[in-house]
Amino acid sequence: MADKAESRTALVEDLMERFPHVPKEAVFKEDLLRGGVAFDPSALSDNEGGEVKPKSYFIFSFDHGTLPELGEAALRRPPEEIVLTGGPYGLRRTVVSVRVNPSSPYRVAANEDGMLGLYLDGKRIADVGVPPMPEYYRHKLSNGKSVMEVAPTIQWGYLIYLTAFRVCQYFGAKEECQYCDINHNWRQHKAAGRPYTGVKDVDEVLEALSIIDQYDTAKSSTAYTLTGGAITSKVQGLDEADFYGRYAKAIEEHFPGRWIGKVVAQALPKDDVQRFKDYGIQIYHPNYEVWDEYLFKMYCPGKERYVGRDEWHKRILDSADIFGARNVIPNFVAGVEMAEPFGFKTVDEAITSTTEGLRFFMSQGITPRFTTWCPEPTTPLGKANPAGAPLEYHIRLLDAYRSTMDEFGLSSPPGYGPAGAGRAVFSVSSFMDSLAPNTESVEI
Protein backbone atom coordinates (compact mmCIF):
# COMPACT_ATOMS: atom_id res chain seq x y z
CA MET A 1 0.00 0.00 0.00
CA ALA A 2 1.11 3.57 -0.63
CA ASP A 3 2.59 5.55 2.22
CA LYS A 4 -0.24 6.62 4.53
CA ALA A 5 0.57 10.33 4.15
CA GLU A 6 0.28 10.08 0.39
CA SER A 7 -2.58 7.63 0.05
CA ARG A 8 -6.10 8.35 -1.12
CA THR A 9 -7.29 6.60 2.03
CA ALA A 10 -5.59 9.26 4.15
CA LEU A 11 -7.24 12.06 2.15
CA VAL A 12 -10.70 10.51 2.46
CA GLU A 13 -10.34 9.84 6.19
CA ASP A 14 -9.08 13.38 6.81
CA LEU A 15 -12.16 14.85 5.12
CA MET A 16 -14.46 12.52 7.07
CA GLU A 17 -12.87 13.77 10.26
CA ARG A 18 -13.04 17.44 9.26
CA PHE A 19 -16.66 17.26 8.05
CA PRO A 20 -18.35 14.74 10.36
CA HIS A 21 -21.83 16.07 9.54
CA VAL A 22 -21.34 15.12 5.85
CA PRO A 23 -22.21 11.41 5.60
CA LYS A 24 -19.10 9.29 5.15
CA GLU A 25 -20.95 7.51 2.36
CA ALA A 26 -21.11 10.80 0.45
CA VAL A 27 -17.33 11.29 0.79
CA PHE A 28 -16.63 8.00 -0.94
CA LYS A 29 -19.40 8.55 -3.49
CA GLU A 30 -18.08 11.97 -4.52
CA ASP A 31 -14.56 10.60 -4.85
CA LEU A 32 -15.79 7.79 -7.10
CA LEU A 33 -17.84 10.21 -9.20
CA ARG A 34 -15.07 12.79 -9.62
CA GLY A 35 -12.24 10.32 -10.26
CA GLY A 36 -13.86 7.16 -11.56
CA VAL A 37 -13.35 3.51 -10.71
CA ALA A 38 -11.47 0.63 -12.33
CA PHE A 39 -13.08 -2.73 -12.97
CA ASP A 40 -11.44 -6.11 -12.76
CA PRO A 41 -12.69 -8.40 -15.55
CA SER A 42 -14.46 -10.39 -12.83
CA ALA A 43 -16.71 -7.37 -12.19
CA LEU A 44 -17.79 -6.61 -15.76
CA SER A 45 -21.21 -7.45 -17.16
CA ASP A 46 -22.11 -9.75 -20.03
CA ASN A 47 -23.85 -6.85 -21.75
CA GLU A 48 -27.53 -7.32 -22.54
CA GLY A 49 -27.22 -11.09 -22.49
CA GLY A 50 -26.21 -11.37 -18.86
CA GLU A 51 -27.65 -11.13 -15.37
CA VAL A 52 -26.34 -7.63 -14.59
CA LYS A 53 -27.80 -4.39 -15.89
CA PRO A 54 -25.05 -2.88 -18.10
CA LYS A 55 -24.04 0.75 -18.46
CA SER A 56 -26.29 2.37 -21.08
CA TYR A 57 -24.32 5.56 -21.87
CA PHE A 58 -27.64 7.36 -21.62
CA ILE A 59 -26.38 10.83 -22.68
CA PHE A 60 -22.69 11.49 -21.88
CA SER A 61 -19.84 9.00 -21.67
CA PHE A 62 -19.18 9.69 -17.96
CA ASP A 63 -15.84 7.89 -18.42
CA HIS A 64 -12.22 8.94 -17.97
CA GLY A 65 -11.19 7.39 -21.26
CA THR A 66 -12.55 6.88 -24.73
CA LEU A 67 -14.03 3.48 -25.57
CA PRO A 68 -10.78 2.27 -27.22
CA GLU A 69 -8.90 3.21 -24.02
CA LEU A 70 -11.14 1.24 -21.66
CA GLY A 71 -9.86 -2.20 -22.60
CA GLU A 72 -12.20 -5.08 -21.83
CA ALA A 73 -14.65 -2.62 -20.22
CA ALA A 74 -15.43 -1.38 -23.74
CA LEU A 75 -16.40 -4.89 -24.86
CA ARG A 76 -18.09 -6.13 -21.71
CA ARG A 77 -19.78 -3.10 -20.25
CA PRO A 78 -19.49 -2.37 -16.56
CA PRO A 79 -22.70 -2.18 -14.51
CA GLU A 80 -24.89 0.91 -14.88
CA GLU A 81 -24.40 1.60 -11.18
CA ILE A 82 -22.90 -0.02 -8.12
CA VAL A 83 -24.21 -0.05 -4.58
CA LEU A 84 -21.81 0.11 -1.64
CA THR A 85 -22.49 -1.37 1.79
CA GLY A 86 -20.62 -2.43 4.93
CA GLY A 87 -16.87 -2.76 5.05
CA PRO A 88 -14.59 -1.28 7.72
CA TYR A 89 -16.44 2.06 7.55
CA GLY A 90 -19.85 0.45 8.03
CA LEU A 91 -21.27 2.13 4.93
CA ARG A 92 -24.99 2.44 4.56
CA ARG A 93 -26.49 1.53 1.19
CA THR A 94 -25.04 3.98 -1.38
CA VAL A 95 -25.90 4.00 -5.09
CA VAL A 96 -23.11 5.31 -7.32
CA SER A 97 -23.19 5.93 -11.07
CA VAL A 98 -20.33 4.12 -12.79
CA ARG A 99 -17.59 6.24 -14.33
CA VAL A 100 -14.80 4.05 -15.67
CA ASN A 101 -11.17 5.01 -15.05
CA PRO A 102 -8.66 2.18 -15.53
CA SER A 103 -6.03 4.12 -13.53
CA SER A 104 -8.26 4.92 -10.55
CA PRO A 105 -7.05 3.94 -7.05
CA TYR A 106 -10.54 2.49 -6.56
CA ARG A 107 -11.13 -0.93 -8.05
CA VAL A 108 -14.12 -3.27 -8.14
CA ALA A 109 -13.15 -6.93 -8.12
CA ALA A 110 -14.40 -10.29 -6.94
CA ASN A 111 -12.66 -12.11 -4.08
CA GLU A 112 -11.87 -15.80 -4.00
CA ASP A 113 -15.49 -16.52 -3.08
CA GLY A 114 -16.78 -14.56 -6.06
CA MET A 115 -18.12 -11.71 -3.91
CA LEU A 116 -17.64 -8.24 -5.40
CA GLY A 117 -15.92 -5.60 -3.33
CA LEU A 118 -14.55 -2.09 -3.65
CA TYR A 119 -10.83 -1.82 -3.02
CA LEU A 120 -8.88 1.34 -2.22
CA ASP A 121 -5.11 1.38 -1.82
CA GLY A 122 -5.28 -2.42 -1.93
CA LYS A 123 -7.74 -2.70 0.96
CA ARG A 124 -11.33 -3.91 0.66
CA ILE A 125 -13.45 -1.01 1.88
CA ALA A 126 -17.00 -2.04 0.94
CA ASP A 127 -19.16 -4.82 -0.40
CA VAL A 128 -20.42 -4.08 -3.91
CA GLY A 129 -23.85 -4.89 -5.26
CA VAL A 130 -24.78 -4.57 -8.92
CA PRO A 131 -28.20 -3.93 -10.43
CA PRO A 132 -29.91 -7.09 -11.68
CA MET A 133 -30.95 -7.19 -15.31
CA PRO A 134 -34.52 -5.88 -15.29
CA GLU A 135 -37.07 -8.08 -17.01
CA TYR A 136 -38.03 -5.26 -19.38
CA TYR A 137 -34.46 -5.14 -20.76
CA ARG A 138 -34.89 -8.73 -21.97
CA HIS A 139 -37.64 -7.78 -24.43
CA LYS A 140 -37.07 -6.12 -27.81
CA LEU A 141 -39.18 -3.58 -29.64
CA SER A 142 -40.98 -4.84 -32.73
CA ASN A 143 -38.23 -3.35 -34.92
CA GLY A 144 -35.53 -5.21 -32.98
CA LYS A 145 -34.22 -2.27 -30.96
CA SER A 146 -33.50 -2.82 -27.29
CA VAL A 147 -35.34 -1.11 -24.47
CA MET A 148 -31.93 -0.12 -23.09
CA GLU A 149 -31.19 1.86 -26.25
CA VAL A 150 -34.56 3.63 -26.42
CA ALA A 151 -35.57 4.04 -22.76
CA PRO A 152 -32.77 3.10 -20.34
CA THR A 153 -33.37 3.33 -16.63
CA ILE A 154 -30.93 4.72 -14.05
CA GLN A 155 -30.96 5.53 -10.34
CA TRP A 156 -31.51 1.86 -9.52
CA GLY A 157 -34.54 1.76 -11.81
CA TYR A 158 -36.25 4.88 -10.43
CA LEU A 159 -35.77 7.08 -13.53
CA ILE A 160 -36.42 6.37 -17.21
CA TYR A 161 -33.94 8.50 -19.16
CA LEU A 162 -35.23 9.52 -22.58
CA THR A 163 -32.46 11.21 -24.55
CA ALA A 164 -34.67 12.14 -27.48
CA PHE A 165 -31.95 14.05 -29.37
CA ARG A 166 -28.46 12.57 -29.06
CA VAL A 167 -26.47 15.56 -30.30
CA CYS A 168 -26.38 19.25 -29.46
CA GLN A 169 -26.76 22.19 -31.84
CA TYR A 170 -24.23 24.13 -29.79
CA PHE A 171 -21.47 22.73 -31.96
CA GLY A 172 -17.73 23.29 -32.18
CA ALA A 173 -15.22 25.01 -29.95
CA LYS A 174 -17.00 28.37 -30.03
CA GLU A 175 -20.37 27.00 -28.92
CA GLU A 176 -20.08 23.67 -27.08
CA CYS A 177 -20.03 23.77 -23.29
CA GLN A 178 -16.39 23.11 -22.47
CA TYR A 179 -17.08 20.21 -20.08
CA CYS A 180 -19.72 18.41 -22.20
CA ASP A 181 -19.04 15.37 -24.39
CA ILE A 182 -22.56 14.71 -25.73
CA ASN A 183 -21.42 15.16 -29.33
CA HIS A 184 -18.28 13.09 -28.90
CA ASN A 185 -20.22 10.35 -27.11
CA TRP A 186 -22.52 10.15 -30.12
CA ARG A 187 -19.51 9.90 -32.45
CA GLN A 188 -17.69 7.23 -30.44
CA HIS A 189 -20.70 4.96 -30.21
CA LYS A 190 -21.34 5.24 -33.93
CA ALA A 191 -17.65 4.57 -34.64
CA ALA A 192 -17.79 1.46 -32.43
CA GLY A 193 -20.81 0.18 -34.37
CA ARG A 194 -23.08 0.40 -31.34
CA PRO A 195 -26.75 1.28 -31.79
CA TYR A 196 -27.17 4.90 -30.77
CA THR A 197 -30.31 6.46 -32.24
CA GLY A 198 -29.86 10.14 -33.11
CA VAL A 199 -33.50 11.24 -32.89
CA LYS A 200 -35.79 8.81 -31.11
CA ASP A 201 -39.11 8.11 -32.76
CA VAL A 202 -42.13 8.91 -30.59
CA ASP A 203 -43.74 5.56 -31.35
CA GLU A 204 -40.54 3.72 -30.40
CA VAL A 205 -40.48 5.53 -27.08
CA LEU A 206 -44.11 4.61 -26.43
CA GLU A 207 -43.44 0.97 -27.29
CA ALA A 208 -40.43 0.85 -24.97
CA LEU A 209 -42.47 2.42 -22.18
CA SER A 210 -45.23 -0.13 -22.75
CA ILE A 211 -42.68 -2.91 -22.23
CA ILE A 212 -41.39 -1.24 -19.06
CA ASP A 213 -44.91 -0.73 -17.76
CA GLN A 214 -45.82 -4.35 -18.46
CA TYR A 215 -42.82 -5.95 -16.80
CA ASP A 216 -42.06 -3.40 -14.06
CA THR A 217 -44.68 -5.01 -11.85
CA ALA A 218 -43.20 -3.48 -8.69
CA LYS A 219 -43.60 -0.01 -10.22
CA SER A 220 -39.95 0.77 -9.41
CA SER A 221 -39.78 3.24 -12.31
CA THR A 222 -41.40 6.39 -10.94
CA ALA A 223 -40.26 9.23 -13.20
CA TYR A 224 -39.05 9.92 -16.72
CA THR A 225 -36.71 12.63 -17.94
CA LEU A 226 -36.93 14.04 -21.46
CA THR A 227 -33.69 15.58 -22.59
CA GLY A 228 -31.00 15.79 -25.23
CA GLY A 229 -28.94 18.43 -26.93
CA ALA A 230 -29.93 22.07 -27.13
CA ILE A 231 -31.94 23.08 -30.18
CA THR A 232 -31.03 26.51 -31.49
CA SER A 233 -32.90 26.24 -34.79
CA LYS A 234 -35.23 23.30 -35.37
CA VAL A 235 -35.24 19.50 -35.41
CA GLN A 236 -37.77 17.81 -37.68
CA GLY A 237 -39.33 21.23 -38.18
CA LEU A 238 -39.90 21.78 -34.44
CA ASP A 239 -38.41 24.22 -31.97
CA GLU A 240 -37.10 22.99 -28.62
CA ALA A 241 -40.35 23.27 -26.64
CA ASP A 242 -42.42 21.47 -29.26
CA PHE A 243 -39.74 18.89 -30.09
CA TYR A 244 -39.33 17.66 -26.52
CA GLY A 245 -42.90 18.49 -25.56
CA ARG A 246 -44.40 16.15 -28.17
CA TYR A 247 -42.90 13.16 -26.33
CA ALA A 248 -44.47 14.28 -23.06
CA LYS A 249 -47.83 14.80 -24.76
CA ALA A 250 -47.76 11.29 -26.20
CA ILE A 251 -46.59 9.70 -22.94
CA GLU A 252 -49.23 11.45 -20.85
CA GLU A 253 -51.97 10.50 -23.32
CA HIS A 254 -50.96 6.83 -23.32
CA PHE A 255 -49.88 6.48 -19.67
CA PRO A 256 -51.75 9.16 -17.71
CA GLY A 257 -50.23 9.61 -14.28
CA ARG A 258 -47.96 6.56 -14.52
CA TRP A 259 -44.71 8.52 -14.16
CA ILE A 260 -43.57 11.95 -12.98
CA GLY A 261 -42.70 13.83 -16.19
CA LYS A 262 -39.51 15.92 -16.19
CA VAL A 263 -37.73 17.84 -18.94
CA VAL A 264 -34.14 19.07 -19.10
CA ALA A 265 -34.00 21.89 -21.62
CA GLN A 266 -32.60 25.33 -22.10
CA ALA A 267 -33.96 28.25 -20.11
CA LEU A 268 -36.67 29.18 -22.58
CA PRO A 269 -39.01 32.18 -22.83
CA LYS A 270 -42.11 32.02 -20.71
CA ASP A 271 -44.47 31.12 -23.56
CA ASP A 272 -42.31 28.13 -24.46
CA VAL A 273 -42.15 27.02 -20.84
CA GLN A 274 -45.95 27.20 -20.69
CA ARG A 275 -46.06 24.76 -23.60
CA PHE A 276 -43.98 22.25 -21.60
CA LYS A 277 -46.54 22.53 -18.81
CA ASP A 278 -49.44 22.17 -21.24
CA TYR A 279 -47.85 19.04 -22.72
CA GLY A 280 -47.93 17.41 -19.27
CA ILE A 281 -44.44 18.03 -17.90
CA GLN A 282 -44.42 18.40 -14.11
CA ILE A 283 -40.79 19.35 -13.38
CA TYR A 284 -38.55 21.70 -15.39
CA HIS A 285 -34.75 21.60 -15.31
CA PRO A 286 -33.35 24.75 -17.05
CA ASN A 287 -29.73 24.06 -16.13
CA TYR A 288 -27.53 27.04 -15.31
CA GLU A 289 -24.30 24.95 -15.38
CA VAL A 290 -21.94 27.29 -13.46
CA TRP A 291 -22.75 30.39 -11.40
CA ASP A 292 -19.80 32.75 -11.89
CA GLU A 293 -20.43 35.32 -14.63
CA TYR A 294 -16.99 35.05 -16.23
CA LEU A 295 -16.89 31.26 -16.07
CA PHE A 296 -20.34 31.00 -17.63
CA LYS A 297 -19.12 33.06 -20.58
CA MET A 298 -15.91 31.07 -20.95
CA TYR A 299 -17.24 27.57 -20.32
CA CYS A 300 -20.74 27.87 -21.83
CA PRO A 301 -20.04 30.00 -24.92
CA GLY A 302 -23.08 28.82 -26.88
CA LYS A 303 -25.48 29.55 -24.05
CA GLU A 304 -23.87 32.95 -23.55
CA ARG A 305 -24.09 33.75 -27.26
CA TYR A 306 -27.70 32.67 -27.83
CA VAL A 307 -29.26 33.61 -24.50
CA GLY A 308 -26.79 35.21 -22.10
CA ARG A 309 -26.30 34.54 -18.41
CA ASP A 310 -28.55 37.27 -17.03
CA GLU A 311 -31.40 36.38 -19.37
CA TRP A 312 -30.88 32.69 -18.55
CA HIS A 313 -31.32 33.40 -14.85
CA LYS A 314 -34.33 35.63 -15.48
CA ARG A 315 -36.01 32.86 -17.44
CA ILE A 316 -35.38 30.39 -14.61
CA LEU A 317 -37.10 32.70 -12.16
CA ASP A 318 -39.94 33.38 -14.61
CA SER A 319 -40.56 29.66 -15.07
CA ALA A 320 -41.50 29.41 -11.38
CA ASP A 321 -44.66 31.36 -12.26
CA ILE A 322 -45.69 28.44 -14.46
CA PHE A 323 -44.39 25.34 -12.69
CA GLY A 324 -44.20 26.63 -9.13
CA ALA A 325 -40.81 27.32 -7.58
CA ARG A 326 -40.53 23.86 -6.06
CA ASN A 327 -40.86 22.22 -9.49
CA VAL A 328 -38.11 24.30 -11.13
CA ILE A 329 -34.84 22.47 -10.43
CA PRO A 330 -31.87 23.79 -12.43
CA ASN A 331 -28.68 21.73 -12.47
CA PHE A 332 -25.12 22.93 -12.21
CA VAL A 333 -21.94 20.96 -12.92
CA ALA A 334 -20.14 20.80 -9.60
CA GLY A 335 -16.39 21.14 -9.99
CA VAL A 336 -15.98 23.14 -13.19
CA GLU A 337 -15.70 26.23 -10.95
CA MET A 338 -12.13 25.07 -10.28
CA ALA A 339 -11.24 24.01 -13.82
CA GLU A 340 -8.17 25.51 -15.45
CA PRO A 341 -7.49 27.73 -17.24
CA PHE A 342 -10.10 30.20 -15.94
CA GLY A 343 -11.48 28.59 -12.79
CA PHE A 344 -10.96 29.60 -9.18
CA LYS A 345 -7.59 28.73 -7.72
CA THR A 346 -8.76 27.94 -4.20
CA VAL A 347 -11.58 25.89 -2.73
CA ASP A 348 -12.60 28.88 -0.60
CA GLU A 349 -13.18 31.05 -3.66
CA ALA A 350 -15.07 28.34 -5.54
CA ILE A 351 -17.38 27.54 -2.61
CA THR A 352 -18.07 31.23 -2.03
CA SER A 353 -19.10 31.67 -5.66
CA THR A 354 -21.23 28.53 -5.84
CA THR A 355 -22.96 29.34 -2.57
CA GLU A 356 -23.81 32.79 -3.93
CA GLY A 357 -25.66 31.04 -6.76
CA LEU A 358 -27.43 28.69 -4.37
CA ARG A 359 -28.57 31.64 -2.27
CA PHE A 360 -29.79 33.50 -5.37
CA PHE A 361 -32.11 30.68 -6.36
CA MET A 362 -33.01 29.26 -2.96
CA SER A 363 -34.05 32.68 -1.70
CA GLN A 364 -36.71 32.52 -4.45
CA GLY A 365 -37.83 29.04 -3.40
CA ILE A 366 -36.03 27.36 -6.33
CA THR A 367 -33.83 24.41 -5.33
CA PRO A 368 -30.94 23.73 -7.73
CA ARG A 369 -29.34 20.31 -7.81
CA PHE A 370 -25.98 19.28 -9.19
CA THR A 371 -24.10 16.64 -11.11
CA THR A 372 -20.56 15.90 -10.02
CA TRP A 373 -18.25 16.87 -12.86
CA CYS A 374 -16.58 13.98 -14.69
CA PRO A 375 -13.60 15.33 -16.67
CA GLU A 376 -14.16 13.38 -19.87
CA PRO A 377 -10.91 13.41 -21.88
CA THR A 378 -12.41 14.52 -25.20
CA THR A 379 -13.61 17.83 -23.72
CA PRO A 380 -11.41 20.93 -23.39
CA LEU A 381 -11.80 21.05 -19.61
CA GLY A 382 -11.31 17.30 -19.28
CA LYS A 383 -8.05 17.45 -21.23
CA ALA A 384 -6.78 20.35 -19.13
CA ASN A 385 -8.00 18.93 -15.80
CA PRO A 386 -7.82 15.13 -15.88
CA ALA A 387 -8.05 14.91 -12.08
CA GLY A 388 -11.17 17.08 -11.93
CA ALA A 389 -11.77 19.31 -8.92
CA PRO A 390 -10.29 18.57 -5.47
CA LEU A 391 -12.32 16.20 -3.34
CA GLU A 392 -12.39 18.87 -0.63
CA TYR A 393 -14.40 21.13 -2.92
CA HIS A 394 -17.07 18.48 -3.38
CA ILE A 395 -17.35 17.73 0.34
CA ARG A 396 -17.56 21.40 1.27
CA LEU A 397 -20.19 21.90 -1.42
CA LEU A 398 -22.38 19.24 0.19
CA ASP A 399 -21.98 21.06 3.50
CA ALA A 400 -22.81 24.45 1.96
CA TYR A 401 -25.71 23.03 -0.02
CA ARG A 402 -27.49 21.59 2.98
CA SER A 403 -26.79 24.68 5.09
CA THR A 404 -28.28 26.95 2.44
CA MET A 405 -31.35 24.76 2.10
CA ASP A 406 -31.83 24.86 5.86
CA GLU A 407 -31.38 28.63 5.89
CA PHE A 408 -34.27 29.11 3.45
CA GLY A 409 -36.44 26.35 4.91
CA LEU A 410 -36.34 24.14 1.83
CA SER A 411 -36.61 20.36 1.67
CA SER A 412 -35.38 17.84 -0.88
CA PRO A 413 -36.84 18.49 -4.35
CA PRO A 414 -39.55 16.27 -5.85
CA GLY A 415 -38.85 13.65 -8.48
CA TYR A 416 -35.58 12.37 -7.04
CA GLY A 417 -36.72 9.50 -4.88
CA PRO A 418 -35.88 9.22 -1.20
CA ALA A 419 -33.36 11.48 0.52
CA GLY A 420 -30.90 10.56 3.22
CA ALA A 421 -27.79 8.42 3.57
CA GLY A 422 -28.64 4.77 3.08
CA ARG A 423 -31.85 5.64 1.21
CA ALA A 424 -30.98 7.88 -1.76
CA VAL A 425 -30.94 6.48 -5.31
CA PHE A 426 -29.87 9.63 -7.21
CA SER A 427 -26.56 8.38 -8.52
CA VAL A 428 -24.63 11.20 -10.25
CA SER A 429 -24.00 13.30 -7.15
CA SER A 430 -24.42 12.95 -3.40
CA PHE A 431 -26.76 15.84 -2.79
CA MET A 432 -29.70 13.54 -1.99
CA ASP A 433 -27.52 11.32 0.22
CA SER A 434 -26.55 14.38 2.25
CA LEU A 435 -30.05 15.73 2.97
CA ALA A 436 -32.37 14.83 5.80
CA PRO A 437 -34.52 11.76 5.10
CA ASN A 438 -37.83 12.44 3.39
CA THR A 439 -40.95 10.34 3.03
CA GLU A 440 -40.78 9.53 -0.69
CA SER A 441 -40.32 5.81 -1.13
CA VAL A 442 -38.81 3.81 -3.93
CA GLU A 443 -38.67 0.09 -4.62
CA ILE A 444 -35.08 -1.14 -4.24
Salt bridges, closest charged atoms under 4 A:
GLU13 OE1 - LYS4 NZ 3.05
ASP14 OD2 - ARG18 NH1 3.57
GLU25 OE2 - ARG92 NE 2.86
GLU30 OE1 - HIS394 ND1 3.54
ASP31 OD1 - ARG8 NH1 3.01
ASP31 OD1 - ARG34 NH1 2.64
ASP40 OD1 - ARG107 NH2 3.86
ASP46 OD1 - ARG76 NE 3.63
GLU51 OE1 - ARG138 NH2 3.36
ASP63 OD1 - LYS55 NZ 2.66
GLU72 OE2 - ARG76 NH1 2.91
ASP127 OD1 - ARG124 NH2 3.26
GLU135 OE2 - HIS139 NE2 2.88
GLU149 OE1 - ARG166 NH2 3.18
GLU175 OE2 - ARG305 NH1 2.49
GLU204 OE1 - LYS145 NZ 3.18
ASP213 OD1 - ARG258 NE 2.75
ASP216 OD2 - ARG258 NH2 3.18
ASP239 OD2 - ARG275 NH2 3.27
ASP242 OD2 - ARG275 NH1 2.79
GLU253 OE2 - LYS249 NZ 2.79
ASP272 OD1 - ARG275 NH2 2.33
GLU289 OE2 - LYS303 NZ 3.26
GLU293 OE2 - LYS297 NZ 3.78
ASP310 OD1 - ARG309 NH1 3.48
GLU311 OE2 - ARG315 NE 2.97
ASP318 OD2 - LYS314 NZ 2.82
ASP321 OD2 - LYS270 NZ 2.75
ASP348 OD1 - ARG396 NH2 2.65
GLU392 OE2 - ARG18 NH2 3.12
GLU392 OE2 - ARG396 NH1 3.22
ASP399 OD1 - HIS21 NE2 3.04
GLU407 OE2 - ARG359 NH1 2.44
ASP433 OD1 - LYS29 NZ 2.79
